[in-house]
């Protein structure tokens, strides 16, 4: 390995989660980019509806666990608690899983931890978590050989050794570069597969859901998706702790037995998030209600827009639960 270089996986791990890393900064992820959680409280409402369905499918256990994976500063779990109906609130055990320190002012009911609880019965929900699990990058050289991409602290890249071992096996199955034109790239996703498997394995029974920018084997982007974000803008990925470093997720590779892949548009509509405009008759009979309904319809439309947030992938993984009971 050339002096001063690291693999993208090692460089990203240090830049995001090391001392002084991007995800340990006080402003948190919300200071740099907007997710569905920040777009509308309707999103938390949909998660509550999903939690309600999981509760019913589990037979209303004495303790129902909600695990917010990659919790940021606790925005989703806070929204879920705010919208949780009384019949769930008394039995709900909320966890926020995050490497950063617990934010001040978070609801004291929330258990803040760096790993999900073992043996939980309930819903594990990972909103834009897997895209920040660090991974390595491969690039096809002039001879068509997939090589490890190395990176310096200033973001400059060079090609390293040919990809081998577990990395090569994953590429062959999920994102083959053999015969690809020089410069074609792939992001080697097995660390995310393993991270998701560990998260799902924490459930004794219930449902695990991963929501992220995603792609499937037949439509992998030819030059990869590795990029950076800072202050709400996409920037060149530089592993120095000053920007988020992210790449879309091969959710099909992460999926375990019985899992299903749907778009966010499909999932939210199944959970009652509807972007339809309210009837005009409501404007004359109850103008205030019409304004509220119109606002909610606009937020729902943003969450389900097929060219925007609605295009996110949802990986829905039941654990000791009948397939299709919760999210048909």
Secondary structure, 3 states (H helix, E strand, C coil): CCCCCEEHHHHHHHHHHCCCCHHHCCCCHHHCCCCHHHHCHHHHHHHHHHHHHHHHHCCCCCCEEEEEECCCCCHHHHHHHHHCCHHHHCCEEEEEECCCCCCCCCCCCCEEECCCCCCEEEEEEEECCHHHCCCEEEEECCCCCEEEEEECCCCCEEEEEECCHHHHHHHHHHCCCCCCCCCCEEEECHHHHHHHHHHHHCEEEEEEEEEECECCHHHCCCECCCEEEECCEEECCCCCCCCEEECCECHHHHCCCCCEEEEHHHHHHHCCCCCCCCCCHHHHHCHHHHHHHHHHHHHHHHHHCCCCHHHCEEEEEEECCCCCCCCC
